[in-house]
Amino acid sequence: QKEVEQNSGPLSVPEGAIASLNCTYSDRGSQSFFWYRQYSGKSPELIMSIYSNGDKEDGRFTAQLNKASQYVSLLIRDSQPSDSATYLCAVNARGNKLVFGAGTILRVKS
Amino acid sequence: DAGITQSPRYKITETGRQVTLMCHQTWSHSYMFWYRQDLGHGLRLIYYSAAADITDKGEVPDGYVVSRSKTENFPLTLESATRSQTSVYFCATQSGVGANVLTFGAGSRLTVL
């Protein structure tokens, strides 16, 4: 079992819709959870971090964390074509390391 | 310029040659990381460093060597390159603003023929 799992996609949504990206992790001791966005040919950039159960909102983005289910999600409201990218879920592991999922490709159709 | 710089951005080499990828940061962050990114695997940690002269293995360290003689530099060396090391390599620092928050360099695309 991979430490961090994501559906590779692509996930296609129409412009203006809500995109829902999901991630599961295996280490119950993980405390820090991140979503990175990566445009094609570019480096990953942090868009959301979440450390406690529940929802965290930042503009059009909402991160959701459920530690009991070992599940992290990212919702993107009012999706725009500029949101088309690969979204990487990352979870902290022992030794101050981050473990990344393989990423979900999101395509927003105008 | 402030930030994290990787060089070279693109490199083509042959099997068996030694290659060094450079990473330089201007922030004096303690932690630095090297990841490789391959299709279907996402980012995989090769090595990381908690401070000057302190390095540790990540998930896929075989075939790689690192050093950290100065806080700002964290070079990654492939001692004898193999085709399986064809990849995009990202260096990152931990910003310290919140636990485990990483900032990445622009990446180095390495092709081993």
Backbone of each chain as ProteinMPNN parsed JSONL, in Angstrom:
{"seq_chain_A": "QKEVEQNSGPLSVPEGAIASLNCTYSDRGSQSFFWYRQYSGKSPELIMSIYSNGDKEDGRFTAQLNKASQYVSLLIRDSQPSDSATYLCAVNARGNKLVFGAGTILRVKS", "coords_chain_A": {"N_chain_A": [[0.847, -1.198, 0.0], [0.605, 2.18, -0.939], [1.954, 5.079, 0.683], [0.644, 7.527, 0.398], [-2.196, 8.065, -1.4], [-3.718, 8.891, -4.466], [-6.263, 9.469, -6.879], [-5.374, 9.242, -10.206], [-6.637, 10.519, -12.275], [-7.454, 11.796, -15.609], [-9.407, 14.365, -14.004], [-12.217, 15.826, -15.128], [-13.933, 18.841, -15.291], [-16.606, 21.164, -15.831], [-16.256, 24.672, -16.547], [-16.793, 26.831, -13.813], [-17.907, 24.928, -12.17], [-17.744, 22.773, -9.221], [-14.731, 21.358, -8.276], [-13.594, 18.316, -6.997], [-11.117, 16.886, -5.189], [-9.39, 14.063, -4.039], [-7.659, 12.305, -1.401], [-5.932, 9.726, 0.251], [-4.229, 8.476, 3.145], [-1.714, 6.485, 4.802], [-0.326, 6.499, 7.244], [-1.175, 6.751, 10.496], [-0.111, 8.447, 12.341], [0.444, 10.854, 11.146], [0.496, 14.411, 10.962], [0.444, 16.741, 9.533], [-0.806, 18.197, 6.568], [-0.978, 18.727, 3.101], [-1.752, 20.539, 0.117], [-0.488, 20.772, -3.074], [-0.109, 22.586, -6.077], [0.659, 21.951, -9.442], [1.653, 23.193, -12.394], [2.005, 22.245, -15.825], [5.297, 21.435, -16.625], [6.324, 23.059, -14.678], [7.344, 23.876, -11.262], [6.12, 22.419, -8.171], [3.722, 24.229, -6.22], [2.68, 25.506, -3.117], [-0.691, 25.43, -2.124], [-2.59, 24.955, -0.156], [-2.674, 24.224, 3.335], [-3.339, 22.011, 6.043], [-4.037, 21.14, 9.378], [-5.664, 20.216, 11.372], [-8.65, 18.359, 12.162], [-11.536, 18.788, 10.078], [-12.74, 21.579, 8.156], [-10.952, 23.881, 6.094], [-10.86, 27.015, 4.75], [-9.872, 28.953, 1.954], [-10.243, 31.476, 0.026], [-11.324, 30.405, -3.079], [-10.739, 27.829, -2.503], [-11.086, 24.92, -0.517], [-9.899, 22.94, 2.014], [-10.288, 19.716, 3.379], [-10.157, 17.661, 6.205], [-10.068, 14.458, 7.605], [-9.074, 12.704, 10.076], [-9.71, 10.304, 11.325], [-10.697, 8.719, 9.294], [-8.54, 8.86, 7.701], [-8.185, 10.662, 5.531], [-8.013, 13.179, 3.128], [-9.182, 16.043, 1.475], [-9.625, 18.264, -1.321], [-11.467, 20.984, -2.295], [-12.419, 22.854, -5.05], [-14.007, 25.67, -5.746], [-16.164, 27.247, -8.188], [-14.644, 26.622, -10.547], [-11.956, 27.419, -12.738], [-10.509, 27.723, -16.038], [-7.826, 28.257, -15.635], [-7.258, 26.813, -13.408], [-6.598, 24.339, -14.234], [-4.395, 21.776, -13.863], [-1.921, 19.699, -12.24], [-2.647, 18.268, -9.159], [-1.136, 17.807, -6.141], [-1.138, 15.809, -3.336], [0.209, 15.945, -0.087], [1.778, 14.539, 2.749], [2.964, 14.615, 6.068], [5.751, 12.671, 7.199], [7.632, 10.477, 9.333], [10.561, 11.93, 10.74], [10.556, 14.53, 9.78], [9.839, 14.636, 7.08], [8.203, 14.988, 3.92], [5.722, 13.115, 2.288], [4.606, 12.462, -0.911], [1.638, 12.111, -2.885], [0.867, 10.615, -6.096], [-0.436, 12.433, -7.603], [-3.251, 14.227, -8.998], [-4.644, 14.861, -12.086], [-6.25, 17.712, -13.131], [-8.706, 18.981, -15.249], [-10.21, 21.765, -16.465], [-12.914, 22.645, -18.287], [-13.73, 25.084, -20.638]], "CA_chain_A": [[0.0, 0.0, 0.0], [1.349, 3.429, -0.965], [1.703, 5.897, 1.869], [-0.319, 8.551, 0.038], [-2.828, 7.628, -2.638], [-4.628, 9.795, -5.156], [-6.72, 9.048, -8.189], [-4.532, 9.975, -11.15], [-7.448, 11.299, -13.189], [-7.806, 13.19, -15.34], [-10.717, 14.777, -13.561], [-12.674, 16.897, -16.006], [-15.115, 19.551, -14.803], [-16.89, 22.365, -16.631], [-15.963, 25.954, -15.912], [-17.805, 27.253, -12.856], [-18.315, 23.808, -11.316], [-16.878, 22.447, -8.095], [-13.821, 20.215, -8.471], [-13.33, 17.63, -5.732], [-9.923, 16.06, -5.289], [-9.325, 13.25, -2.838], [-6.361, 11.737, -1.037], [-5.906, 8.923, 1.47], [-2.871, 8.25, 3.618], [-1.643, 5.254, 5.587], [0.298, 6.682, 8.552], [-2.102, 7.395, 11.429], [0.607, 9.454, 13.121], [0.653, 12.079, 10.368], [-0.124, 15.583, 11.586], [0.429, 17.883, 8.621], [-1.347, 17.776, 5.278], [-0.78, 19.829, 2.172], [-2.084, 20.426, -1.299], [0.364, 21.542, -3.969], [-0.553, 22.658, -7.477], [1.799, 21.93, -10.352], [1.374, 23.381, -13.809], [2.874, 21.449, -16.688], [6.634, 21.98, -16.827], [6.687, 23.959, -13.581], [7.546, 23.223, -9.972], [4.933, 22.454, -7.303], [3.552, 25.382, -5.354], [1.731, 25.24, -2.044], [-1.937, 26.183, -2.161], [-3.337, 24.796, 1.093], [-2.178, 23.343, 4.382], [-4.35, 21.767, 7.061], [-3.402, 20.411, 10.456], [-6.647, 19.666, 12.308], [-9.871, 17.851, 11.54], [-12.535, 19.77, 9.692], [-12.571, 22.314, 6.911], [-10.194, 25.127, 6.084], [-11.202, 27.699, 3.516], [-9.002, 30.05, 1.519], [-10.761, 31.893, -1.264], [-12.136, 29.378, -3.744], [-10.237, 26.524, -2.103], [-11.397, 24.389, 0.811], [-9.293, 21.656, 2.355], [-11.04, 18.977, 4.385], [-9.343, 16.619, 6.817], [-10.725, 13.512, 8.492], [-7.994, 11.833, 10.524], [-10.234, 8.974, 11.655], [-10.799, 7.995, 8.025], [-7.256, 9.055, 7.006], [-8.705, 11.168, 4.268], [-7.866, 14.618, 2.915], [-9.737, 16.42, 0.189], [-9.525, 19.657, -1.743], [-12.56, 21.43, -3.126], [-12.189, 24.106, -5.767], [-15.302, 26.218, -6.188], [-16.116, 28.126, -9.361], [-13.413, 26.232, -11.242], [-11.573, 28.207, -13.899], [-9.52, 27.027, -16.883], [-6.49, 28.434, -15.059], [-7.066, 25.809, -12.354], [-6.14, 23.099, -14.864], [-3.049, 21.49, -13.371], [-1.843, 18.491, -11.428], [-2.735, 18.593, -7.734], [-0.382, 16.826, -5.358], [-1.401, 15.715, -1.907], [1.439, 15.626, 0.642], [1.529, 14.227, 4.155], [4.256, 14.498, 6.764], [6.143, 11.351, 7.683], [8.626, 10.557, 10.4], [11.824, 12.547, 10.357], [10.332, 15.827, 9.131], [9.778, 14.468, 5.642], [6.891, 14.979, 3.279], [5.483, 12.071, 1.297], [3.653, 12.97, -1.897], [0.904, 11.233, -3.76], [1.265, 10.703, -7.502], [-1.09, 13.595, -8.19], [-4.472, 14.128, -9.797], [-4.709, 15.847, -13.166], [-7.537, 18.397, -13.23], [-8.938, 19.739, -16.472], [-11.407, 22.588, -16.395], [-13.305, 22.919, -19.667], [-14.483, 26.332, -20.802]], "C_chain_A": [[0.887, 1.256, 0.0], [0.986, 4.257, 0.243], [0.649, 6.961, 1.618], [-0.896, 8.18, -1.323], [-3.791, 8.676, -3.172], [-5.081, 9.136, -6.452], [-5.981, 9.886, -9.224], [-5.332, 10.844, -12.113], [-7.184, 10.914, -14.634], [-9.245, 13.365, -14.859], [-11.121, 15.972, -14.413], [-13.937, 17.523, -15.436], [-15.365, 20.756, -15.69], [-16.556, 23.621, -15.836], [-17.127, 26.367, -15.011], [-18.263, 26.169, -11.902], [-17.368, 23.659, -10.127], [-16.037, 21.222, -8.454], [-13.503, 19.631, -7.111], [-12.184, 16.648, -5.92], [-9.712, 15.337, -3.963], [-7.959, 12.605, -2.647], [-6.532, 10.896, 0.221], [-4.46, 8.663, 1.858], [-2.861, 7.093, 4.601], [-1.121, 5.456, 7.009], [-0.636, 7.447, 9.499], [-1.43, 8.472, 12.273], [0.838, 10.765, 12.391], [-0.134, 13.239, 10.956], [-0.291, 16.765, 10.638], [0.066, 17.416, 7.225], [-1.358, 18.975, 4.346], [-1.34, 19.481, 0.804], [-1.164, 21.357, -2.079], [-0.251, 21.491, -5.363], [0.684, 22.707, -8.354], [1.301, 22.071, -11.781], [2.406, 22.609, -14.618], [4.229, 22.14, -16.908], [7.118, 22.896, -15.725], [6.895, 23.17, -12.297], [6.274, 23.305, -9.134], [4.912, 23.722, -6.456], [2.457, 25.087, -4.346], [0.475, 26.081, -2.218], [-2.723, 26.068, -0.859], [-2.56, 23.904, 2.061], [-3.285, 23.17, 5.404], [-3.754, 20.845, 8.11], [-4.398, 19.787, 11.429], [-7.899, 19.243, 11.555], [-10.83, 18.978, 11.19], [-12.186, 20.414, 8.37], [-11.705, 23.548, 7.132], [-10.404, 25.767, 4.732], [-10.213, 28.816, 3.225], [-9.444, 30.427, 0.12], [-11.648, 30.825, -1.875], [-11.755, 27.966, -3.326], [-10.687, 26.162, -0.683], [-10.697, 23.052, 0.968], [-10.108, 21.026, 3.472], [-10.164, 17.842, 4.893], [-10.185, 15.772, 7.741], [-9.67, 12.497, 8.908], [-8.488, 10.432, 10.851], [-10.318, 8.107, 10.4], [-9.514, 8.094, 7.21], [-7.487, 9.556, 5.591], [-8.542, 12.681, 4.241], [-8.479, 14.939, 1.559], [-9.524, 17.907, -0.064], [-10.711, 19.95, -2.655], [-12.176, 22.745, -3.771], [-13.528, 24.567, -6.292], [-15.088, 27.12, -7.385], [-14.84, 27.865, -10.172], [-13.203, 27.055, -12.512], [-10.585, 27.414, -14.758], [-8.103, 27.146, -16.328], [-6.219, 27.489, -13.885], [-6.59, 24.472, -12.925], [-4.668, 22.88, -14.539], [-3.069, 20.107, -12.736], [-1.817, 18.905, -9.965], [-2.122, 17.45, -6.933], [-0.774, 16.926, -3.893], [-0.099, 15.314, -1.217], [1.128, 15.485, 2.123], [2.873, 14.093, 4.865], [4.481, 13.071, 7.242], [7.173, 11.556, 8.79], [9.907, 11.203, 9.878], [11.661, 13.831, 9.585], [10.337, 15.737, 7.612], [8.337, 14.567, 5.165], [6.834, 13.842, 2.279], [4.373, 12.557, 0.386], [2.881, 11.837, -2.551], [1.345, 11.462, -5.199], [0.588, 11.86, -8.224], [-2.333, 13.26, -8.984], [-4.457, 15.237, -10.833], [-6.131, 16.407, -13.21], [-7.61, 19.17, -14.531], [-10.261, 20.467, -16.332], [-11.736, 23.04, -17.806], [-14.128, 24.192, -19.737], [-15.591, 26.171, -21.833]], "O_chain_A": [[1.796, 1.385, 0.82], [-0.123, 4.168, 0.769], [-0.149, 7.272, 2.502], [-0.153, 8.001, -2.288], [-4.572, 9.268, -2.426], [-4.351, 8.339, -7.042], [-5.965, 11.113, -9.127], [-4.798, 11.786, -12.699], [-6.726, 9.798, -14.882], [-10.155, 12.63, -15.245], [-10.447, 17.001, -14.416], [-14.901, 16.82, -15.132], [-14.42, 21.314, -16.249], [-16.574, 23.618, -14.606], [-18.292, 26.266, -15.395], [-18.944, 26.463, -10.92], [-16.336, 24.325, -10.042], [-16.561, 20.191, -8.878], [-13.179, 20.363, -6.175], [-12.273, 15.706, -6.708], [-9.84, 15.934, -2.894], [-7.211, 12.391, -3.601], [-7.209, 11.316, 1.159], [-3.574, 8.634, 1.004], [-3.898, 6.759, 5.174], [-1.44, 4.663, 7.895], [-0.859, 8.645, 9.324], [-2.11, 9.316, 12.855], [1.383, 11.702, 12.974], [-1.274, 13.08, 11.39], [-1.071, 17.68, 10.905], [0.551, 16.389, 6.75], [-1.701, 20.089, 4.743], [-1.395, 18.321, 0.394], [-1.068, 22.551, -1.795], [-0.833, 20.484, -5.768], [1.643, 23.417, -8.052], [0.621, 21.192, -12.31], [3.521, 22.355, -14.163], [4.282, 23.295, -17.33], [8.209, 23.457, -15.822], [6.657, 21.964, -12.244], [5.437, 24.177, -9.367], [5.956, 24.22, -6.033], [1.433, 24.491, -4.681], [0.553, 27.291, -2.433], [-3.449, 26.993, -0.497], [-1.883, 22.959, 1.655], [-4.086, 24.082, 5.613], [-3.054, 19.887, 7.783], [-4.027, 18.926, 12.226], [-8.167, 19.716, 10.451], [-10.928, 19.98, 11.898], [-11.431, 19.862, 7.57], [-11.72, 24.166, 8.196], [-10.161, 25.151, 3.694], [-9.774, 29.53, 4.127], [-9.067, 29.779, -0.857], [-12.618, 30.39, -1.255], [-12.39, 27.003, -3.756], [-10.668, 26.995, 0.223], [-10.878, 22.144, 0.157], [-10.561, 21.708, 4.391], [-9.512, 17.148, 4.113], [-10.931, 16.296, 8.568], [-9.4, 11.541, 8.181], [-7.75, 9.464, 10.669], [-10.042, 6.909, 10.443], [-9.406, 7.482, 6.147], [-7.048, 8.959, 4.608], [-8.885, 13.375, 5.198], [-8.309, 14.183, 0.603], [-9.279, 18.69, 0.854], [-10.934, 19.262, -3.651], [-11.665, 23.645, -3.105], [-14.114, 23.938, -7.173], [-14.01, 27.679, -7.587], [-14.064, 28.781, -10.442], [-14.143, 27.343, -13.252], [-9.899, 26.526, -14.25], [-7.277, 26.254, -16.521], [-5.083, 27.379, -13.424], [-6.221, 23.573, -12.17], [-3.81, 23.69, -14.892], [-4.101, 19.437, -12.7], [-1.053, 19.789, -9.577], [-2.535, 16.295, -7.036], [-0.74, 18.002, -3.296], [0.618, 14.441, -1.706], [0.314, 16.225, 2.673], [3.813, 13.519, 4.316], [3.551, 12.365, 7.632], [7.528, 12.686, 9.125], [10.277, 11.034, 8.716], [12.541, 14.194, 8.805], [10.79, 16.659, 6.934], [7.392, 14.273, 5.897], [7.774, 13.625, 1.514], [3.326, 13.009, 0.851], [3.408, 10.742, -2.746], [2.103, 12.388, -5.486], [0.988, 12.227, -9.329], [-2.461, 12.18, -9.561], [-4.279, 16.409, -10.5], [-7.098, 15.653, -13.314], [-6.696, 19.919, -14.876], [-11.302, 19.851, -16.106], [-10.944, 23.73, -18.448], [-15.097, 24.363, -18.997], [-16.328, 27.12, -22.101]]}, "seq_chain_B": "DAGITQSPRYKITETGRQVTLMCHQTWSHSYMFWYRQDLGHGLRLIYYSAAADITDKGEVPDGYVVSRSKTENFPLTLESATRSQTSVYFCATQSGVGANVLTFGAGSRLTVL", "coords_chain_B": {"N_chain_B": [[19.288, 37.305, -6.496], [16.692, 36.559, -4.222], [15.793, 33.328, -2.999], [15.447, 30.006, -4.301], [17.666, 28.256, -6.249], [18.278, 26.194, -8.992], [20.667, 24.34, -10.839], [22.209, 22.545, -13.554], [19.418, 23.624, -15.614], [18.638, 21.957, -17.626], [19.948, 18.865, -18.71], [21.817, 16.617, -20.592], [23.213, 13.48, -20.61], [25.48, 10.669, -20.7], [25.204, 7.136, -20.115], [26.883, 5.966, -17.265], [28.421, 8.199, -16.782], [29.432, 10.802, -14.492], [27.335, 13.043, -12.82], [26.469, 16.204, -11.551], [24.017, 17.903, -9.849], [23.091, 21.113, -8.962], [22.051, 22.996, -6.114], [20.978, 25.934, -4.67], [20.256, 28.115, -2.028], [18.957, 31.206, -0.754], [17.856, 31.832, 1.64], [18.779, 30.754, 4.035], [17.542, 28.547, 5.189], [17.166, 25.71, 7.296], [16.479, 23.038, 6.616], [16.844, 21.054, 3.715], [15.911, 19.47, 0.635], [15.962, 16.803, -1.753], [14.074, 15.779, -4.459], [12.828, 13.452, -6.85], [10.905, 13.352, -9.853], [8.743, 11.367, -11.546], [6.678, 10.125, -14.159], [3.628, 8.869, -13.047], [4.626, 8.258, -10.576], [4.767, 10.436, -8.986], [6.272, 12.736, -6.678], [9.274, 11.685, -5.328], [11.269, 11.22, -2.506], [14.735, 11.672, -2.386], [17.157, 12.355, -0.951], [17.704, 14.145, 2.11], [18.472, 17.024, 4.142], [19.142, 18.188, 7.336], [20.681, 20.202, 8.31], [23.829, 21.918, 7.911], [26.303, 19.575, 7.104], [24.737, 17.447, 7.93], [23.03, 14.84, 6.722], [20.526, 12.678, 5.279], [19.03, 9.612, 4.191], [16.372, 9.282, 1.838], [13.465, 7.992, 0.309], [14.348, 6.84, -2.13], [17.354, 6.485, -2.415], [19.472, 5.131, -3.684], [22.299, 5.111, -5.796], [22.78, 7.77, -5.734], [24.506, 10.62, -4.351], [24.951, 12.973, -1.762], [25.928, 16.148, -0.381], [26.557, 18.587, 2.184], [28.119, 21.025, 2.858], [27.913, 23.723, 3.286], [25.312, 25.789, 4.543], [23.72, 26.953, 2.553], [24.001, 25.504, 0.194], [23.274, 22.492, -1.573], [24.243, 20.048, -3.152], [23.511, 17.441, -5.526], [24.73, 14.369, -6.516], [25.098, 12.127, -9.154], [26.776, 9.318, -9.301], [27.463, 7.409, -11.232], [25.77, 7.56, -13.868], [22.608, 6.164, -14.766], [20.142, 4.922, -17.099], [17.704, 4.72, -15.852], [17.728, 6.807, -14.135], [16.952, 8.982, -15.511], [14.99, 11.762, -15.287], [12.995, 14.342, -13.704], [14.387, 16.54, -11.48], [13.874, 17.938, -8.353], [14.797, 20.415, -6.088], [14.253, 21.438, -2.748], [13.388, 23.662, -0.062], [12.64, 23.881, 3.416], [10.361, 26.116, 4.589], [9.844, 26.957, 7.146], [7.722, 28.396, 7.909], [5.208, 27.323, 9.394], [4.805, 23.839, 9.925], [6.677, 21.6, 7.945], [6.336, 22.935, 5.48], [7.131, 23.262, 2.172], [9.238, 24.856, -0.223], [9.861, 24.897, -3.614], [12.552, 24.549, -5.998], [13.083, 25.436, -9.486], [13.522, 23.128, -10.87], [15.423, 20.458, -12.393], [15.926, 19.019, -15.418], [16.913, 15.911, -16.301], [18.409, 13.859, -18.667], [19.426, 10.653, -19.401], [21.33, 8.978, -21.627]], "CA_chain_B": [[17.868, 37.225, -6.204], [16.351, 35.673, -3.132], [15.047, 32.169, -3.416], [16.133, 28.734, -4.457], [18.124, 28.167, -7.629], [18.813, 24.907, -9.42], [21.406, 24.336, -12.096], [21.623, 23.153, -14.748], [17.981, 23.363, -15.772], [18.535, 20.82, -18.542], [21.223, 18.17, -18.85], [21.824, 15.326, -21.268], [24.475, 12.809, -20.355], [25.524, 9.278, -21.131], [25.292, 6.122, -19.068], [28.198, 5.787, -16.661], [29.072, 9.483, -16.458], [29.068, 11.45, -13.245], [26.588, 14.287, -13.009], [26.119, 16.898, -10.312], [22.964, 18.91, -9.9], [23.334, 22.078, -7.9], [20.915, 23.662, -5.481], [21.45, 27.034, -3.836], [19.172, 28.91, -1.446], [19.416, 32.459, -0.144], [17.101, 32.095, 2.856], [19.419, 30.122, 5.203], [16.678, 27.541, 5.787], [17.944, 24.57, 7.766], [16.176, 21.794, 5.905], [16.813, 21.027, 2.257], [15.451, 18.173, 0.151], [16.003, 16.468, -3.176], [13.043, 14.868, -4.942], [12.735, 13.184, -8.283], [9.518, 13.229, -10.275], [8.558, 10.52, -12.715], [5.272, 9.902, -14.471], [3.009, 7.771, -12.327], [5.192, 8.094, -9.234], [4.771, 11.668, -8.218], [7.566, 13.167, -6.142], [9.875, 10.74, -4.398], [12.39, 11.824, -1.788], [16.011, 10.989, -2.587], [17.938, 12.666, 0.243], [17.404, 15.417, 2.723], [19.492, 17.508, 5.062], [18.577, 18.994, 8.414], [21.598, 21.317, 8.58], [25.146, 21.674, 7.321], [26.976, 18.343, 7.512], [23.777, 16.432, 8.371], [22.203, 14.383, 5.615], [19.885, 11.39, 5.537], [18.415, 9.006, 3.029], [14.936, 9.282, 1.673], [12.818, 6.786, -0.209], [15.051, 6.27, -3.282], [18.702, 7.065, -2.393], [20.504, 4.338, -4.363], [22.873, 5.712, -6.996], [22.934, 9.211, -5.506], [25.31, 11.072, -3.224], [24.742, 14.39, -1.454], [26.792, 16.771, 0.622], [26.022, 19.878, 2.652], [29.214, 21.678, 3.586], [27.408, 25.047, 3.64], [23.855, 25.79, 4.682], [23.017, 27.413, 1.363], [24.187, 24.627, -0.967], [22.938, 21.077, -1.358], [24.401, 19.386, -4.448], [23.147, 16.026, -5.693], [25.614, 13.762, -7.501], [24.885, 10.784, -9.664], [28.174, 8.929, -9.473], [27.551, 6.695, -12.502], [24.38, 7.716, -14.282], [21.916, 5.079, -15.466], [18.948, 5.399, -17.81], [16.586, 4.805, -14.906], [17.825, 8.079, -13.432], [16.321, 10.015, -16.315], [13.905, 12.248, -14.463], [13.056, 15.737, -13.315], [14.841, 16.615, -10.101], [13.498, 19.169, -7.66], [15.339, 20.743, -4.789], [13.283, 22.201, -1.962], [13.735, 24.021, 1.306], [11.494, 24.012, 4.327], [10.33, 27.549, 4.849], [9.756, 27.255, 8.561], [6.433, 29.028, 8.2], [4.342, 26.149, 9.492], [5.568, 22.602, 9.821], [6.811, 20.857, 6.698], [5.978, 23.667, 4.27], [8.268, 23.237, 1.256], [9.309, 25.71, -1.402], [10.64, 24.154, -4.589], [13.244, 25.193, -7.092], [12.434, 25.302, -10.792], [13.711, 21.769, -11.357], [16.481, 20.129, -13.357], [15.511, 17.872, -16.237], [18.095, 15.127, -16.657], [18.222, 12.738, -19.595], [20.591, 9.778, -19.473], [21.235, 8.192, -22.868]], "C_chain_B": [[17.627, 36.24, -5.072], [15.608, 34.467, -3.671], [15.894, 30.929, -3.495], [16.432, 28.529, -5.937], [18.707, 26.789, -7.903], [19.57, 25.07, -10.729], [22.088, 22.991, -12.302], [20.126, 22.876, -14.807], [17.751, 22.15, -16.672], [19.926, 20.207, -18.704], [20.996, 16.856, -19.58], [23.189, 14.711, -21.032], [24.395, 11.37, -20.822], [25.644, 8.351, -19.93], [26.734, 5.999, -18.579], [28.901, 7.081, -16.281], [28.594, 9.989, -15.106], [28.404, 12.786, -13.54], [26.311, 14.897, -11.635], [25.08, 17.965, -10.591], [23.129, 19.811, -8.693], [22.039, 22.688, -7.391], [21.454, 24.701, -4.521], [20.256, 27.808, -3.32], [19.763, 30.137, -0.757], [18.744, 32.735, 1.183], [17.778, 31.607, 4.131], [18.469, 29.169, 5.933], [17.509, 26.318, 6.167], [17.742, 23.34, 6.891], [16.189, 22.007, 4.393], [16.551, 19.593, 1.794], [15.745, 18.037, -1.344], [14.919, 15.433, -3.477], [13.277, 14.589, -6.417], [11.261, 12.958, -8.636], [9.452, 12.468, -11.578], [7.07, 10.28, -12.902], [4.748, 8.695, -13.711], [3.514, 7.574, -10.917], [5.103, 9.357, -8.391], [6.18, 12.042, -7.802], [8.062, 12.134, -5.134], [11.153, 11.329, -3.811], [13.653, 11.001, -1.972], [16.872, 11.122, -1.332], [17.416, 13.957, 0.831], [18.484, 15.773, 3.728], [18.847, 18.43, 6.079], [19.431, 20.23, 8.712], [22.911, 20.996, 7.866], [25.752, 20.428, 7.955], [26.052, 17.277, 8.073], [22.886, 16.077, 7.196], [21.613, 13.02, 5.951], [19.179, 10.921, 4.282], [16.912, 9.184, 3.046], [14.458, 7.942, 1.146], [13.63, 6.076, -1.289], [16.488, 6.789, -3.369], [19.753, 6.354, -3.246], [20.971, 5.013, -5.643], [23.126, 7.205, -6.872], [23.814, 9.473, -4.287], [25.025, 12.552, -3.012], [25.8, 14.846, -0.467], [26.16, 18.091, 1.033], [27.093, 20.548, 3.511], [28.834, 23.089, 4.025], [25.885, 25.001, 3.669], [23.151, 26.075, 3.366], [23.103, 26.476, 0.166], [23.92, 23.173, -0.633], [23.041, 20.36, -2.702], [24.037, 17.894, -4.403], [24.012, 15.447, -6.807], [25.156, 12.357, -7.862], [26.263, 10.275, -10.045], [28.412, 8.207, -10.804], [26.131, 6.607, -13.045], [23.855, 6.486, -15.029], [20.657, 5.63, -16.119], [17.758, 5.544, -16.879], [16.627, 6.086, -14.068], [17.397, 9.265, -14.286], [15.064, 10.475, -15.589], [13.976, 13.771, -14.373], [13.364, 15.786, -11.827], [14.489, 17.976, -9.511], [14.221, 19.261, -6.322], [14.304, 21.576, -4.048], [13.879, 22.563, -0.623], [12.462, 24.073, 2.129], [11.494, 25.438, 4.831], [10.315, 27.891, 6.319], [8.479, 27.961, 8.931], [5.397, 27.922, 8.245], [5.159, 24.9, 9.248], [5.54, 22.038, 8.413], [6.433, 21.622, 5.435], [7.217, 23.765, 3.385], [8.109, 24.272, 0.156], [10.292, 25.051, -2.361], [11.41, 25.067, -5.53], [12.542, 24.883, -8.402], [12.61, 23.921, -11.401], [14.863, 21.649, -12.34], [16.047, 18.878, -14.106], [16.748, 17.156, -16.726], [17.698, 13.979, -17.566], [19.522, 11.957, -19.665], [20.422, 8.85, -20.675], [21.969, 6.87, -22.76]], "O_chain_B": [[18.29, 35.207, -4.985], [14.888, 34.557, -4.665], [16.929, 30.817, -2.838], [15.536, 28.623, -6.776], [19.528, 26.285, -7.138], [19.169, 25.832, -11.609], [22.504, 22.357, -11.333], [19.63, 21.985, -14.118], [16.784, 21.41, -16.495], [20.93, 20.91, -18.819], [20.103, 16.083, -19.235], [24.211, 15.365, -21.239], [23.35, 10.916, -21.288], [26.127, 8.744, -18.868], [27.674, 5.937, -19.371], [29.878, 7.056, -15.532], [27.505, 9.652, -14.641], [28.853, 13.552, -14.394], [25.964, 14.194, -10.686], [25.254, 18.818, -11.462], [23.283, 19.349, -7.563], [21.073, 22.867, -8.132], [22.283, 24.398, -3.662], [19.342, 28.126, -4.081], [20.887, 30.121, -0.255], [19.018, 33.761, 1.807], [17.379, 32.018, 5.22], [18.572, 28.999, 7.148], [18.437, 25.938, 5.452], [18.701, 22.686, 6.479], [15.641, 22.975, 3.867], [16.918, 18.632, 2.47], [15.772, 19.019, -2.086], [14.85, 14.373, -2.855], [13.857, 15.405, -7.134], [10.483, 12.445, -7.832], [10.032, 12.874, -12.585], [6.304, 10.236, -11.94], [5.357, 7.625, -13.733], [2.925, 6.823, -10.14], [5.35, 9.315, -7.185], [7.154, 11.713, -8.479], [7.346, 11.764, -4.204], [12.0, 11.863, -4.528], [13.657, 9.791, -1.746], [17.265, 10.124, -0.729], [16.774, 14.757, 0.151], [19.3, 14.936, 4.114], [18.099, 19.341, 5.724], [18.945, 21.194, 9.304], [23.066, 19.919, 7.289], [25.72, 20.249, 9.173], [26.528, 16.292, 8.638], [22.091, 16.894, 6.729], [22.135, 12.298, 6.801], [18.786, 11.717, 3.429], [16.272, 9.23, 4.097], [14.992, 6.892, 1.503], [13.612, 4.848, -1.366], [16.812, 7.484, -4.332], [20.816, 6.918, -3.505], [20.162, 5.433, -6.47], [23.631, 7.832, -7.803], [23.867, 8.687, -3.341], [24.873, 13.301, -3.978], [26.467, 14.044, 0.186], [25.328, 18.643, 0.313], [26.974, 20.62, 4.734], [29.363, 23.599, 5.012], [25.258, 24.264, 2.909], [22.097, 25.503, 3.091], [22.345, 26.639, -0.791], [24.285, 22.684, 0.436], [22.017, 20.092, -3.33], [24.228, 17.206, -3.4], [24.026, 15.975, -7.919], [24.87, 11.525, -7.001], [26.854, 10.753, -11.013], [29.459, 8.385, -11.426], [25.386, 5.685, -12.714], [24.569, 5.86, -15.813], [20.165, 6.69, -15.73], [16.898, 6.398, -17.094], [15.664, 6.405, -13.372], [17.468, 10.412, -13.846], [14.175, 9.671, -15.308], [14.895, 14.399, -14.897], [12.686, 15.153, -11.018], [14.771, 19.02, -10.098], [14.247, 18.312, -5.539], [13.56, 22.337, -4.666], [14.758, 21.872, -0.108], [11.365, 24.279, 1.611], [12.468, 25.915, 5.413], [10.722, 28.985, 6.71], [8.168, 28.119, 10.112], [4.772, 27.617, 7.228], [6.098, 24.908, 8.452], [4.492, 22.006, 7.768], [6.226, 20.996, 4.396], [8.243, 24.296, 3.811], [7.008, 24.531, -0.329], [11.407, 24.692, -1.981], [10.996, 26.189, -5.822], [11.542, 24.167, -8.434], [11.914, 23.577, -12.356], [15.227, 22.607, -13.023], [15.83, 17.821, -13.513], [17.545, 17.719, -17.477], [16.77, 13.225, -17.272], [20.583, 12.513, -19.95], [19.494, 8.043, -20.73], [21.986, 6.093, -23.715]]}, "name": "protein", "num_of_chains": 2, "seq": "QKEVEQNSGPLSVPEGAIASLNCTYSDRGSQSFFWYRQYSGKSPELIMSIYSNGDKEDGRFTAQLNKASQYVSLLIRDSQPSDSATYLCAVNARGNKLVFGAGTILRVKSDAGITQSPRYKITETGRQVTLMCHQTWSHSYMFWYRQDLGHGLRLIYYSAAADITDKGEVPDGYVVSRSKTENFPLTLESATRSQTSVYFCATQSGVGANVLTFGAGSRLTVL"}
